Amino acid sequence: MSSCDSGSSCNSCGSANSCDTDEKQQHTDEMIKKRLSRIKYKIMVMSGKGGVGKSTVSVSLAAMLNSLGYKVGILDADIHGPNIPKMLGITKKGAQSDEDGILPFEPIEGLKVMSVGFLIQNDDDAIIWRASLKHSMIQQFISDVSWGELDFLIVDLPPGTGDEPLSTAHVIGDIDGAVIVTTPQDVALLDSRKSVNFSAKLNIPVYGIVENMSGMLCPHCGEIVNVFKTGGGEKAALELEVPFLGRVPMDPAVVERGDEGKPYVLENSDSEVAKALKKVAEGVLDRTIKAE
């Protein structure tokens, strides 16, 4: 396609719109590169299926890293089910901007958040978008958002290996690692294998597997009851030859804090669940900051 001057029609390519589109994409690519150059580590949090507590792990990992003094961003790439705003107590809609771009929300100092949940007026509205529009939104979440200097960008992905994970990997280009969340059942191996294989095909290092909901912490006696068995995540990590980041038990307080918009790991820092999630954060630090 021949190049053409901005604002003029192009007889060579037949459409000024085509040239305008190329210029816009070039500008977007340049902005993405500029934004990412200020972010040290980009980490995807994935799961093979829904309902495994992936967003809870994403928020907990980000909050834990932030509490350790790191600058962290959370990109909520779950376009159809953006739960991150609710879990961080962000009820405002819309987004402000300055000369540098769209300003992410900052519910905790040093923790920046962007989600499509801020852009819809009614949380009950269904987002019915094709893959191309979702790809464009993820591009904008990087190119147009003023993330600033970050140590970590945590990308909370929807379950599976479809449009959003693929678009995120394509847009960012250089994902530093993936954290895969699963549950203790033996069938977890099937779901985890898909996420591990997805990462391998895109040359994304797997930082490890988290076995979430690994037993329930009894609120009365404090002992752990193995509701869903235990060991499926660890078995998957062993068979798939990737690190195992630990078991995280269930605690009714996790649901309560999530509904209240308060990160559990900050509100219940001495609990067994928080200790397990801290181990997950330490596993990520071992593969990033401590490996420098």
VEXMITOR-66661 format. One record per residue (C-alpha): residue number from 1; x, y, z. Coordinates in pm, 1 decimal, padded with zeros to 6 digits. Example, Ala and Ser with C-alpha at 12.3 -4.5 7.8 and 13.67 -1.06 7.14 Angstrom:
<kefis>
+-----+----------+----------+----------+
| num |     east |    north |       up |
+-----+----------+----------+----------+
|   1 |  01230.0 | -00450.0 |  00780.0 |
|   2 |  01367.0 | -00106.0 |  00714.0 |
+-----+----------+----------+----------+
</kefis>
This chain:
<kefis>
+-----+----------+----------+----------+
| num |     east |    north |       up |
+-----+----------+----------+----------+
|   1 |  00000.0 |  00000.0 |  00000.0 |
|   2 |  00137.0 |  00339.9 | -00097.9 |
|   3 |  00180.2 |  00607.2 |  00164.6 |
|   4 | -00016.4 |  00930.3 |  00148.6 |
|   5 | -00009.9 |  01266.0 |  00318.7 |
|   6 | -00226.7 |  01313.9 |  00625.9 |
|   7 | -00562.2 |  01471.8 |  00550.5 |
|   8 | -00553.1 |  01406.0 |  00174.5 |
|   9 | -00713.5 |  01140.0 | -00038.3 |
|  10 | -00491.8 |  00869.7 | -00182.2 |
|  11 | -00548.1 |  00756.8 | -00539.9 |
|  12 | -00282.9 |  00485.8 | -00505.2 |
|  13 | -00456.2 |  00295.9 | -00229.2 |
|  14 | -00804.7 |  00416.0 | -00314.7 |
|  15 | -00903.3 |  00538.6 |  00029.6 |
|  16 | -00790.8 |  00814.0 |  00261.9 |
|  17 | -00954.3 |  00619.4 |  00544.1 |
|  18 | -00714.3 |  00329.1 |  00491.1 |
|  19 | -00416.0 |  00558.8 |  00524.0 |
|  20 | -00566.7 |  00730.3 |  00828.6 |
|  21 | -00617.1 |  00389.6 |  00984.4 |
|  22 | -00254.0 |  00296.7 |  00921.0 |
|  23 | -00136.1 |  00620.5 |  01078.9 |
|  24 | -00358.5 |  00571.1 |  01382.4 |
|  25 | -00232.1 |  00217.0 |  01427.7 |
|  26 |  00127.1 |  00334.9 |  01398.5 |
|  27 |  00061.1 |  00598.8 |  01665.1 |
|  28 | -00106.3 |  00337.4 |  01886.3 |
|  29 |  00188.7 |  00100.8 |  01847.9 |
|  30 |  00429.9 |  00379.4 |  01939.8 |
|  31 |  00229.1 |  00468.9 |  02250.1 |
|  32 |  00209.4 |  00103.3 |  02355.8 |
|  33 |  00586.4 |  00075.4 |  02326.0 |
|  34 |  00631.1 |  00396.9 |  02524.7 |
|  35 |  00395.8 |  00284.2 |  02805.1 |
|  36 |  00545.8 | -00062.9 |  02831.8 |
|  37 |  00899.5 |  00074.8 |  02848.6 |
|  38 |  00810.0 |  00213.7 |  03192.5 |
|  39 |  00677.4 | -00117.0 |  03326.3 |
|  40 |  00934.6 | -00367.1 |  03449.5 |
|  41 |  00729.7 | -00687.1 |  03463.7 |
|  42 |  00408.5 | -00782.3 |  03283.7 |
|  43 |  00232.2 | -01084.1 |  03433.7 |
|  44 | -00084.1 | -01260.6 |  03315.7 |
|  45 | -00308.0 | -01439.5 |  03564.9 |
|  46 | -00489.7 | -01720.1 |  03383.3 |
|  47 | -00722.0 | -02013.1 |  03447.4 |
|  48 | -00841.9 | -02299.7 |  03233.6 |
|  49 | -01201.1 | -02252.1 |  03346.4 |
|  50 | -01414.2 | -02008.2 |  03542.2 |
|  51 | -01503.7 | -02014.3 |  03909.7 |
|  52 | -01156.5 | -02094.5 |  04042.7 |
|  53 | -01094.9 | -01759.7 |  04214.9 |
|  54 | -00863.1 | -01615.4 |  03950.8 |
|  55 | -00965.0 | -01252.6 |  04012.2 |
|  56 | -00924.0 | -01300.9 |  04386.4 |
|  57 | -00569.9 | -01424.7 |  04326.0 |
|  58 | -00502.6 | -01131.8 |  04089.9 |
|  59 | -00617.9 | -00872.5 |  04344.6 |
|  60 | -00439.2 | -01050.8 |  04629.6 |
|  61 | -00113.1 | -01076.5 |  04434.6 |
|  62 | -00127.5 | -00709.1 |  04337.0 |
|  63 | -00218.2 | -00594.3 |  04689.3 |
|  64 |  00052.9 | -00810.8 |  04845.0 |
|  65 |  00321.2 | -00680.1 |  04608.5 |
|  66 |  00201.0 | -00325.8 |  04673.4 |
|  67 |  00220.2 | -00378.8 |  05050.5 |
|  68 |  00583.0 | -00483.7 |  05004.0 |
|  69 |  00660.1 | -00143.9 |  04854.9 |
|  70 |  00628.0 | -00211.9 |  04481.1 |
|  71 |  00434.7 |  00002.5 |  04234.0 |
|  72 |  00166.0 | -00218.1 |  04082.4 |
|  73 | -00102.4 | -00187.6 |  03817.9 |
|  74 | -00400.1 | -00416.3 |  03755.5 |
|  75 | -00535.5 | -00435.5 |  03402.5 |
|  76 | -00877.2 | -00601.5 |  03413.1 |
|  77 | -00884.6 | -00772.8 |  03073.9 |
|  78 | -01199.4 | -00971.1 |  03154.6 |
|  79 | -01416.5 | -00768.7 |  02917.8 |
|  80 | -01739.5 | -00960.3 |  02977.1 |
|  81 | -01702.0 | -01005.7 |  03353.2 |
|  82 | -01504.1 | -00713.4 |  03497.1 |
|  83 | -01500.1 | -00789.4 |  03870.7 |
|  84 | -01184.5 | -00605.3 |  03974.0 |
|  85 | -01356.3 | -00268.2 |  04047.2 |
|  86 | -01603.1 | -00436.5 |  04284.1 |
|  87 | -01329.5 | -00630.7 |  04462.2 |
|  88 | -01134.1 | -00309.2 |  04522.8 |
|  89 | -01435.1 | -00104.1 |  04629.3 |
|  90 | -01430.6 |  00126.7 |  04324.3 |
|  91 | -01786.5 |  00238.1 |  04251.7 |
|  92 | -01718.2 |  00545.8 |  04038.1 |
|  93 | -01794.6 |  00542.4 |  03667.9 |
|  94 | -01613.4 |  00716.9 |  03388.0 |
|  95 | -01248.5 |  00812.3 |  03379.7 |
|  96 | -01057.4 |  01137.4 |  03400.6 |
|  97 | -00762.5 |  01229.9 |  03184.3 |
|  98 | -00477.0 |  01476.3 |  03162.4 |
|  99 | -00217.5 |  01561.7 |  02899.6 |
| 100 | -00056.8 |  01218.9 |  02943.1 |
| 101 | -00373.0 |  01013.6 |  02888.2 |
| 102 | -00649.6 |  00839.9 |  03079.8 |
| 103 | -00590.0 |  00831.0 |  03454.5 |
| 104 | -00628.1 |  00487.8 |  03613.8 |
| 105 | -00808.0 |  00461.8 |  03946.1 |
| 106 | -00583.2 |  00434.1 |  04251.4 |
| 107 | -00781.0 |  00282.6 |  04543.4 |
| 108 | -00458.2 |  00227.5 |  04736.4 |
| 109 | -00149.1 |  00443.8 |  04704.5 |
| 110 |  00082.6 |  00283.6 |  04451.1 |
| 111 | -00186.6 |  00049.2 |  04313.7 |
| 112 | -00338.2 |  00158.8 |  03980.2 |
| 113 | -00641.3 | -00003.9 |  03818.9 |
| 114 | -00811.6 |  00008.6 |  03478.3 |
| 115 | -01118.9 | -00190.4 |  03378.2 |
| 116 | -01399.3 | -00180.9 |  03125.3 |
| 117 | -01620.5 | -00182.0 |  03434.6 |
| 118 | -01545.6 |  00189.3 |  03471.4 |
| 119 | -01672.2 |  00260.7 |  03121.9 |
| 120 | -02020.2 |  00108.4 |  03141.2 |
| 121 | -02296.0 |  00297.4 |  03319.5 |
| 122 | -02494.5 | -00005.4 |  03432.4 |
| 123 | -02312.4 | -00307.9 |  03575.9 |
| 124 | -02599.4 | -00530.2 |  03459.9 |
| 125 | -02547.7 | -00440.6 |  03093.9 |
| 126 | -02414.2 | -00724.1 |  02880.8 |
| 127 | -02105.5 | -00638.6 |  02678.5 |
| 128 | -02164.4 | -00793.3 |  02336.2 |
| 129 | -01844.4 | -00735.4 |  02142.9 |
| 130 | -01669.7 | -00919.0 |  01863.9 |
| 131 | -01303.2 | -01015.6 |  01891.7 |
| 132 | -01182.2 | -00711.9 |  01694.0 |
| 133 | -01346.4 | -00465.1 |  01932.3 |
| 134 | -01210.5 | -00645.6 |  02236.4 |
| 135 | -00864.2 | -00636.4 |  02081.1 |
| 136 | -00897.5 | -00260.9 |  02026.7 |
| 137 | -01005.4 | -00209.0 |  02387.0 |
| 138 | -00704.1 | -00398.5 |  02520.3 |
| 139 | -00481.6 | -00187.4 |  02294.9 |
| 140 | -00636.1 |  00126.9 |  02443.0 |
| 141 | -00590.8 | -00003.2 |  02795.8 |
| 142 | -00216.4 |  00003.8 |  02727.6 |
| 143 | -00171.2 |  00290.9 |  02482.0 |
| 144 | -00412.3 |  00547.4 |  02627.6 |
| 145 | -00381.0 |  00485.3 |  03002.0 |
| 146 | -00126.5 |  00682.2 |  03201.1 |
| 147 |  00023.0 |  00389.2 |  03393.8 |
| 148 |  00345.2 |  00572.2 |  03475.2 |
| 149 |  00639.4 |  00388.3 |  03628.1 |
| 150 |  00537.5 |  00040.2 |  03748.8 |
| 151 |  00728.1 | -00252.3 |  03891.1 |
| 152 |  00446.5 | -00492.1 |  03800.2 |
| 153 |  00144.4 | -00489.7 |  03570.4 |
| 154 | -00091.0 | -00771.6 |  03667.6 |
| 155 | -00332.3 | -00863.2 |  03386.0 |
| 156 | -00645.2 | -01038.7 |  03509.1 |
| 157 | -00769.9 | -01248.5 |  03217.2 |
| 158 | -01102.8 | -01422.9 |  03160.1 |
| 159 | -01096.8 | -01804.6 |  03183.5 |
| 160 | -00980.6 | -02007.0 |  02886.3 |
| 161 | -00742.4 | -01936.5 |  02603.1 |
| 162 | -00960.3 | -01727.1 |  02371.9 |
| 163 | -00968.8 | -01370.9 |  02241.8 |
| 164 | -00859.9 | -01173.1 |  02547.2 |
| 165 | -00551.9 | -01380.7 |  02642.5 |
| 166 | -00441.9 | -01391.5 |  02279.1 |
| 167 | -00498.1 | -01017.5 |  02228.5 |
| 168 | -00316.7 | -00934.4 |  02553.5 |
| 169 | -00018.1 | -01145.8 |  02452.4 |
| 170 | -00017.5 | -00986.3 |  02106.2 |
| 171 | -00053.4 | -00627.2 |  02228.7 |
| 172 |  00203.7 | -00645.6 |  02507.6 |
| 173 |  00429.8 | -00868.3 |  02301.4 |
| 174 |  00677.4 | -00944.1 |  02578.2 |
| 175 |  00488.8 | -01104.7 |  02865.9 |
| 176 |  00732.9 | -01180.9 |  03145.5 |
| 177 |  00533.6 | -01464.9 |  03296.3 |
| 178 |  00199.9 | -01633.7 |  03364.0 |
| 179 |  00044.1 | -01740.3 |  03692.5 |
| 180 | -00210.6 | -02017.0 |  03642.5 |
| 181 | -00491.0 | -02060.9 |  03895.0 |
| 182 | -00664.2 | -02394.4 |  03936.0 |
| 183 | -00853.6 | -02601.6 |  04192.5 |
| 184 | -00754.1 | -02920.0 |  04380.8 |
| 185 | -00953.4 | -03180.1 |  04185.2 |
| 186 | -00776.5 | -03424.8 |  03956.7 |
| 187 | -00961.5 | -03274.4 |  03659.5 |
| 188 | -00761.9 | -02956.6 |  03728.6 |
| 189 | -00480.4 | -03119.8 |  03532.2 |
| 190 | -00690.4 | -03101.7 |  03214.4 |
| 191 | -00765.1 | -02730.4 |  03253.6 |
| 192 | -00414.5 | -02636.6 |  03366.5 |
| 193 | -00257.9 | -02819.0 |  03073.0 |
| 194 | -00441.4 | -02590.9 |  02828.7 |
| 195 | -00310.9 | -02274.8 |  02996.1 |
| 196 |  00042.1 | -02413.8 |  03017.4 |
| 197 |  00035.0 | -02516.2 |  02650.2 |
| 198 | -00105.2 | -02175.1 |  02553.8 |
| 199 |  00184.3 | -02007.2 |  02734.5 |
| 200 |  00439.1 | -02241.2 |  02578.3 |
| 201 |  00314.8 | -02173.6 |  02224.0 |
| 202 |  00348.5 | -01798.8 |  02282.7 |
| 203 |  00686.7 | -01831.9 |  02456.0 |
| 204 |  00549.7 | -01702.6 |  02786.9 |
| 205 |  00730.7 | -01843.0 |  03092.8 |
| 206 |  00499.2 | -02005.1 |  03346.8 |
| 207 |  00583.7 | -01867.3 |  03688.8 |
| 208 |  00376.7 | -02140.2 |  03845.8 |
| 209 |  00042.6 | -02295.0 |  03931.6 |
| 210 | -00166.1 | -02186.0 |  04231.3 |
| 211 | -00392.9 | -02448.4 |  04384.6 |
| 212 | -00679.9 | -02229.7 |  04503.1 |
| 213 | -00972.5 | -02344.0 |  04722.5 |
| 214 | -00745.4 | -02611.6 |  04863.8 |
| 215 | -00955.7 | -02702.5 |  05164.7 |
| 216 | -01174.2 | -02471.8 |  05372.6 |
| 217 | -01053.1 | -02289.4 |  05679.9 |
| 218 | -01315.5 | -02355.7 |  05947.5 |
| 219 | -01417.3 | -02022.6 |  06106.9 |
| 220 | -01486.8 | -02199.6 |  06437.2 |
| 221 | -01193.6 | -02431.3 |  06499.6 |
| 222 | -00941.9 | -02295.6 |  06249.5 |
| 223 | -00869.1 | -02638.0 |  06099.5 |
| 224 | -00876.2 | -02705.9 |  05726.5 |
| 225 | -01150.0 | -02928.9 |  05581.8 |
| 226 | -01071.5 | -03076.4 |  05238.4 |
| 227 | -01398.9 | -02999.0 |  05062.4 |
| 228 | -01260.9 | -03047.0 |  04708.4 |
| 229 | -00982.7 | -03292.2 |  04794.3 |
| 230 | -00630.8 | -03159.0 |  04769.1 |
| 231 | -00326.0 | -03196.3 |  04548.9 |
| 232 | -00468.9 | -03152.2 |  04197.7 |
| 233 | -00280.8 | -02830.7 |  04134.1 |
| 234 |  00043.6 | -02969.4 |  04269.8 |
| 235 |  00001.9 | -03282.8 |  04060.6 |
| 236 | -00058.5 | -03069.5 |  03752.0 |
| 237 |  00254.7 | -02865.2 |  03820.8 |
| 238 |  00459.8 | -03183.6 |  03863.9 |
| 239 |  00331.1 | -03348.1 |  03546.2 |
| 240 |  00358.0 | -03029.2 |  03341.3 |
| 241 |  00704.7 | -02955.3 |  03481.8 |
| 242 |  00626.6 | -02603.2 |  03599.6 |
| 243 |  00671.7 | -02449.9 |  03947.2 |
| 244 |  00406.6 | -02501.6 |  04215.4 |
| 245 |  00331.8 | -02176.8 |  04396.9 |
| 246 |  00134.4 | -02331.3 |  04680.9 |
| 247 | -00210.1 | -02413.2 |  04815.6 |
| 248 | -00456.1 | -02142.6 |  04915.9 |
| 249 | -00739.6 | -02260.9 |  05143.7 |
| 250 | -01089.9 | -02115.8 |  05133.9 |
| 251 | -01201.7 | -01877.2 |  05406.4 |
| 252 | -01555.7 | -01730.9 |  05427.4 |
| 253 | -01392.8 | -01396.4 |  05507.0 |
| 254 | -01246.1 | -01387.4 |  05153.6 |
| 255 | -01598.9 | -01354.8 |  05012.1 |
| 256 | -01695.5 | -01098.3 |  05273.3 |
| 257 | -01392.1 | -00879.9 |  05209.8 |
| 258 | -01435.2 | -00909.8 |  04832.9 |
| 259 | -01797.5 | -00794.6 |  04854.6 |
| 260 | -01686.9 | -00507.1 |  05076.6 |
| 261 | -01418.7 | -00404.0 |  04828.4 |
| 262 | -01135.5 | -00463.2 |  05074.0 |
| 263 | -00842.1 | -00686.5 |  04970.9 |
| 264 | -00845.4 | -00986.3 |  05203.1 |
| 265 | -00466.1 | -01005.2 |  05232.0 |
| 266 | -00455.3 | -00654.4 |  05377.5 |
| 267 | -00749.5 | -00695.6 |  05612.6 |
| 268 | -00654.3 | -01045.0 |  05737.6 |
| 269 | -00277.7 | -01038.1 |  05703.6 |
| 270 | -00213.2 | -01292.2 |  05981.8 |
| 271 | -00450.2 | -01559.5 |  05847.2 |
| 272 | -00344.7 | -01887.5 |  05689.1 |
| 273 | -00494.6 | -01775.2 |  05358.6 |
| 274 | -00293.6 | -01451.9 |  05359.3 |
| 275 |  00022.8 | -01646.4 |  05442.0 |
| 276 | -00043.5 | -01879.1 |  05147.7 |
| 277 | -00101.7 | -01584.3 |  04914.0 |
| 278 |  00216.2 | -01420.3 |  05039.8 |
| 279 |  00397.8 | -01736.9 |  04935.2 |
| 280 |  00251.9 | -01693.3 |  04585.9 |
| 281 |  00381.2 | -01334.7 |  04577.8 |
| 282 |  00722.9 | -01450.4 |  04696.3 |
| 283 |  00728.2 | -01707.4 |  04415.9 |
| 284 |  00666.2 | -01430.0 |  04164.7 |
| 285 |  00938.1 | -01214.8 |  04323.2 |
| 286 |  01181.9 | -01506.8 |  04300.3 |
| 287 |  01126.6 | -01515.2 |  03921.9 |
| 288 |  01145.1 | -01136.3 |  03875.5 |
| 289 |  01301.2 | -00886.9 |  04117.4 |
| 290 |  01517.7 | -01137.9 |  04303.3 |
| 291 |  01638.7 | -01293.9 |  03978.2 |
| 292 |  01786.2 | -00965.7 |  03852.1 |
+-----+----------+----------+----------+
</kefis>
